[in-house]
Amino acid sequence: MTAPAVVIAAPASGSGKTTLATGLIGALRRAGHRVAPFKVGPDYIDPGYHGLAAGRPGRNLDPVLVGQDRVVPLYRHGAQGCDIAIVEGVMGLFDGRIDENRDDAIAEGSTAQVAGLLAAPVVLVVDARGHSQSLAALLHGFATYDSSVRLGGVILNRVGSERHEQVLRAACDRVGLPVLGALPRMAELEVPSRHLGLIPAVEHGSAATAAVEAMTELVAAHVDLRAIVALAGGSVLGAAWDPHVELDSAAEHATGGTSSDGDGRADDTRAMVRRQPASVDPTPESVSSGAGSGNVSGRDPLIAMAGGPAFTFGYAEHRELLVAAGARVVVFDPLSDVLPAGTAGLVLPGGFPEEHAGQLSANERLRTAVADGAARGLPIHAECAGLLYLTRSLDGHQMAGVIDADAEFGPRLTLGYRDAVALHDSALWRAGSRVRGHEFHRTRLVRTGSESPAWGWRATGSVAEGAVVRQVHASYLHTHPAGNPAAIARFVTAARRFDH
């Protein structure tokens, strides 16, 4: 039986969803529940706080990046062994991908869409500052905008006084929505943020743990947990997501002429799949100053995945797919570690390298090893932060120099979903592969060289972005591995072949 869910939504961004969802996860766990934490959309930061509160990985549900049909299987996978799930929404309840060609009331990728797919009730978190009796009109609008979305109650956040709470509760009663909690204004709970949102939990360290504990205390004291548990619901059917099944399916498409790589050519995807337990060794093995063969003595290829404070953006399913495809995965910290011995493939995910550029630059042994490995054909999958690390320099700090470009902090945020096409063959995609990805950065590349671009798409004009150099695929575009299992299998095969 799949755990029932409650979806935490809001009228708009900045209403306090993350504080409420994180505190609710922690409070329910403290009360003895096994809580599965989820976040709608391509957010990499909030799930870190969810994971601290739940004691298990925070996961994402994003219909845009993984496809609508995968949302329920991924939910069932992430909720295994739990008795309740808390799903934090994105932006406002009905906000999602902006698509002028779509006129549905519920936007693709919105909290409302995910709540509908899970058949789960929605709790609306309202920032009470500035609200009085007119709150009833706002709630009436959200409750009646689309009949497929079921509002189960309201949580009032940042309430100014007892009198203020009384007025707001009366407004909720007027539209028939129960108040499940009322949180007072608590400025000391504000978690430090910067240009891309909250500081990730990994970077915030003990302060993040203290913040999660404070959120837990606040919610436990001011939210009716029994009412939340009673409200939780949903009726999702079908099998849970399984990385082995996904890889088998990708192989079927590839060998059957309907490849998800987009070109219809059969490849050796089926041979890539090596059934392994879906587990990951979270600690680095012995390290060396350079990459070597990952298939020594017939062993499965070793994939080194960057982690630590500078590389915090990723999905739990990424490692699960790599392992299911036959790889051994070790996590290392580029701020201080060298490249793990026997590395046959390197994953450099997103994060905040601009905040740690000096320390990344000072780790010369790693920079040299990555550059040497790339020159020898080491498969490298680099997204956003990974792209920046592979440039010549970042804000004047020397980087690995694999890509003929410099990077600098830019004047504006680049944000949004992209429908991209692979422009060249790489260790992950064949030329012509179509992928949905997401950009989220404040840096830019300058003084770029002539490498082959990784992706192309149309925005206000044609865009060619990223770089493919030998077996290196580097780009600002974040992709979700669960939506692209064939690419993961292809990468593991490239790693298996490296220096072999």
Secondary structure in CASP SS format (residue, H / E / C, confidence):
PFRMAT SS
TARGET T0000
AUTHOR 0000-0000-0000
METHOD secondary structure of the structure
MODEL  1
M C 1.00
T C 1.00
A C 1.00
P C 1.00
A E 1.00
V E 1.00
V E 1.00
I E 1.00
A E 1.00
A C 1.00
P C 1.00
A C 1.00
S C 1.00
G C 1.00
S C 1.00
G C 1.00
K H 1.00
T H 1.00
T H 1.00
L H 1.00
A H 1.00
T H 1.00
G H 1.00
L H 1.00
I H 1.00
G H 1.00
A H 1.00
L H 1.00
R H 1.00
R H 1.00
A C 1.00
G C 1.00
H C 1.00
R C 1.00
V E 1.00
A E 1.00
P E 1.00
F E 1.00
K E 1.00
V E 1.00
G C 1.00
P C 1.00
D C 1.00
Y C 1.00
I C 1.00
D H 1.00
P H 1.00
G H 1.00
Y H 1.00
H H 1.00
G H 1.00
L H 1.00
A H 1.00
A H 1.00
G C 1.00
R C 1.00
P C 1.00
G C 1.00
R E 1.00
N E 1.00
L E 1.00
D C 1.00
P H 1.00
V H 1.00
L H 1.00
V H 1.00
G C 1.00
Q H 1.00
D H 1.00
R H 1.00
V H 1.00
V H 1.00
P H 1.00
L H 1.00
Y H 1.00
R H 1.00
H H 1.00
G H 1.00
A C 1.00
Q C 1.00
G C 1.00
C C 1.00
D C 1.00
I E 1.00
A E 1.00
I E 1.00
V E 1.00
E E 1.00
G C 1.00
V C 1.00
M C 1.00
G C 1.00
L C 1.00
F C 1.00
D C 1.00
G C 1.00
R C 1.00
I C 1.00
D C 1.00
E C 1.00
N C 1.00
R C 1.00
D C 1.00
D C 1.00
A C 1.00
I C 1.00
A C 1.00
E C 1.00
G C 1.00
S C 1.00
T H 1.00
A H 1.00
Q H 1.00
V H 1.00
A H 1.00
G H 1.00
L H 1.00
L H 1.00
A C 1.00
A C 1.00
P C 1.00
V E 1.00
V E 1.00
L E 1.00
V E 1.00
V E 1.00
D E 1.00
A C 1.00
R C 1.00
G C 1.00
H C 1.00
S C 1.00
Q C 1.00
S C 1.00
L H 1.00
A H 1.00
A H 1.00
L H 1.00
L H 1.00
H H 1.00
G H 1.00
F H 1.00
A H 1.00
T H 1.00
Y C 1.00
D C 1.00
S C 1.00
S C 1.00
V C 1.00
R C 1.00
L E 1.00
G E 1.00
G E 1.00
V E 1.00
I E 1.00
L E 1.00
N E 1.00
R E 1.00
V E 1.00
G C 1.00
S C 1.00
E H 1.00
R H 1.00
H H 1.00
E H 1.00
Q H 1.00
V H 1.00
L H 1.00
R H 1.00
A H 1.00
A H 1.00
C H 1.00
D H 1.00
R H 1.00
V C 1.00
G C 1.00
L C 1.00
P C 1.00
V E 1.00
L E 1.00
G E 1.00
A E 1.00
L E 1.00
P E 1.00
R C 1.00
M C 1.00
A H 1.00
E H 1.00
L H 1.00
E C 1.00
V C 1.00
P C 1.00
S E 1.00
R E 1.00
H C 1.00
L C 1.00
G E 1.00
L E 1.00
I C 1.00
P C 1.00
A H 1.00
V H 1.00
E H 1.00
H H 1.00
G H 1.00
S H 1.00
A H 1.00
A H 1.00
T H 1.00
A H 1.00
A H 1.00
V H 1.00
E H 1.00
A H 1.00
M H 1.00
T H 1.00
E H 1.00
L H 1.00
V H 1.00
A H 1.00
A H 1.00
H H 1.00
V E 1.00
D C 1.00
L H 1.00
R H 1.00
A H 1.00
I H 1.00
V H 1.00
A H 1.00
L H 1.00
A C 1.00
G E 1.00
G C 1.00
S C 1.00
V C 1.00
L C 1.00
G C 1.00
A C 1.00
A C 1.00
W C 1.00
D C 1.00
P H 1.00
H H 1.00
V H 1.00
E H 1.00
L H 1.00
D H 1.00
S H 1.00
A H 1.00
A H 1.00
E H 1.00
H H 1.00
A H 1.00
T H 1.00
G C 1.00
G C 1.00
T C 1.00
S C 1.00
S C 1.00
D C 1.00
G C 1.00
D C 1.00
G C 1.00
R C 1.00
A C 1.00
D C 1.00
D C 1.00
T H 1.00
R H 1.00
A H 1.00
M H 1.00
V C 1.00
R C 1.00
R C 1.00
Q C 1.00
P C 1.00
A C 1.00
S C 1.00
V C 1.00
D C 1.00
P C 1.00
T C 1.00
P C 1.00
E C 1.00
S C 1.00
V E 1.00
S C 1.00
S C 1.00
G C 1.00
A C 1.00
G C 1.00
S C 1.00
G C 1.00
N C 1.00
V H 1.00
S H 1.00
G H 1.00
R C 1.00
D C 1.00
P C 1.00
L E 1.00
I E 1.00
A E 1.00
M E 1.00
A E 1.00
G C 1.00
G C 1.00
P C 1.00
A C 1.00
F C 1.00
T C 1.00
F E 1.00
G C 1.00
Y C 1.00
A H 1.00
E H 1.00
H H 1.00
R H 1.00
E H 1.00
L H 1.00
L H 1.00
V H 1.00
A H 1.00
A C 1.00
G C 1.00
A C 1.00
R E 1.00
V E 1.00
V E 1.00
V E 1.00
F E 1.00
D C 1.00
P C 1.00
L C 1.00
S C 1.00
D C 1.00
V C 1.00
L C 1.00
P E 1.00
A C 1.00
G C 1.00
T E 1.00
A E 1.00
G E 1.00
L E 1.00
V E 1.00
L E 1.00
P C 1.00
G E 1.00
G C 1.00
F C 1.00
P H 1.00
E H 1.00
E H 1.00
H C 1.00
A H 1.00
G H 1.00
Q H 1.00
L H 1.00
S H 1.00
A H 1.00
N C 1.00
E H 1.00
R H 1.00
L H 1.00
R H 1.00
T H 1.00
A H 1.00
V H 1.00
A H 1.00
D H 1.00
G H 1.00
A H 1.00
A H 1.00
R C 1.00
G C 1.00
L C 1.00
P C 1.00
I E 1.00
H E 1.00
A E 1.00
E E 1.00
C C 1.00
A H 1.00
G H 1.00
L H 1.00
L H 1.00
Y H 1.00
L H 1.00
T C 1.00
R C 1.00
S E 1.00
L E 1.00
D C 1.00
G C 1.00
H E 1.00
Q E 1.00
M C 1.00
A C 1.00
G C 1.00
V C 1.00
I C 1.00
D C 1.00
A C 1.00
D E 1.00
A E 1.00
E E 1.00
F E 1.00
G E 1.00
P E 1.00
R E 1.00
L E 1.00
T E 1.00
L E 1.00
G E 1.00
Y E 1.00
R E 1.00
D E 1.00
A E 1.00
V E 1.00
A E 1.00
L C 1.00
H C 1.00
D C 1.00
S C 1.00
A C 1.00
L C 1.00
W C 1.00
R C 1.00
A C 1.00
G C 1.00
S C 1.00
R E 1.00
V E 1.00
R E 1.00
G E 1.00
H E 1.00
E E 1.00
F E 1.00
H E 1.00
R E 1.00
T E 1.00
R E 1.00
L E 1.00
V E 1.00
R C 1.00
T C 1.00
G C 1.00
S C 1.00
E C 1.00
S E 1.00
P C 1.00
A C 1.00
W E 1.00
G E 1.00
W E 1.00
R E 1.00
A C 1.00
T C 1.00
G C 1.00
S E 1.00
V E 1.00
A E 1.00
E E 1.00
G C 1.00
A E 1.00
V E 1.00
V E 1.00
R C 1.00
Q C 1.00
V E 1.00
H E 1.00
A E 1.00
S E 1.00
Y C 1.00
L C 1.00
H E 1.00
T C 1.00
H C 1.00
P H 1.00
A H 1.00
G H 1.00
N C 1.00
P H 1.00
A H 1.00
A H 1.00
I H 1.00
A H 1.00
R H 1.00
F H 1.00
V H 1.00
T H 1.00
A H 1.00
A H 1.00
R H 1.00
R H 1.00
F C 1.00
D C 1.00
H C 1.00
END
